[in-house]
Amino acid sequence: MAISGTIAIKDNINVKDQHVTCSSNILQGYISPYNATVIDNLEKVGTHLERAQSSYTDSYRQLNKGNDNLVLQATKLKNLGIKNKKELNQSIVNDAEIHKLTE
């Protein structure tokens, strides 16, 4: 799940180094020297979303990729007779098996 996209900003919101006209000829040619607070906040949210996506991807990789992934370890424990309170989702187990490295 990748996070990306483009948003449109109305021409009455200051975006640094971009034209701002407010739909008026008086401001024609005016270039904003700074960002409006909403633009800075949107950039911060985007940065946080990218970090969250990266953390999610890393966690998911640990969960079901490689020979020592957590799903396969739980499956091995179950096969040894250790009882668990909840069953693992079979699609997650299948995905972990597919991504298991050859030994």
N, C-alpha and C positions, 0 to 999 in steps of 0.2 A: 504494500500500500504506500504509494509515493504521494507526497504532499507537494503540490505545485499549482500554479494558476496565475491568472492575470486579473486585475481589478481595474475598473474605470473610475477615475477621480474627476468629479465635476470641476470646471474651470474657476470656481470661486474658493477652492481649497489650495492653500500654498503647498507646493512641492518644490523643494530646493532645485534650482537651476532649470525650472520649467516655466513656461508662459502661464500667466494668470490674467484673465481678462474680465472675469465676472460678467461675461456677456456684454461688455461695454467697450466702445471704441476709445474711451479715455485711457484705459489701461493697456491698450494695444502696444505690444512690444515690451511690456513689463515682465521681467523674469524674477521670480521669488528668490531672495537670498537665504531663505530658511524653510524648514518643513513646518506645517501645522502640527499641533500636538497629536491629532488623530492619525496622521501619517507616521509619526514616530511610534505611536502605540501599535499600529498595524504591523510595522516592521518588527517590533519586539515580540508580538504574538507569533509572527511568522518564524522568528528565530526559535522561540520556545516550542512551536509545533515541530520544527525540524529536529530539535534535540529529543523531543518525546518520540518521534518516529525512529530515530537512531537507537534510542534505548529499547524500544519495543523490538526492533529488528535484532539487536544483540541478545535480548532475553529469549526471543523465539528461537534463535540459533542454538543457544545453550539448551533449550528445552528439547529440541528434536533433531539436532544434526550431530553427526560423528558417533563413534562407538561408545563414548562415555556420556551420551546425552541422558537427561533425566528421565525421559519416557522409557527408554530401553532399560535403565537401571530399575525403575519401578516394575516393569514387566518381568525382569529377571527375579526380583524379590518375590513377586506373586507366584512365579513358576517354582520357587523354592518352598512354597507353602505358607508364606507370610500373608496373613489376611489384611485386606485394606477396607476402609470404610466406604470408599467410592470407587466406581469403575472408571477407568480412563476411556475417553471417547475413542472409538475404534479408528476413526479417520486420522486422529493424531498419532495413534500407535502405528498405523500403516505408513503414514508420512515419515515417521522416525525410522521405520524399517527400510524405506526407500533410500533415505539419506545416510544410512549406516555405511561407514567406510569399510572397504574390503580388508579383512585381517590377514 
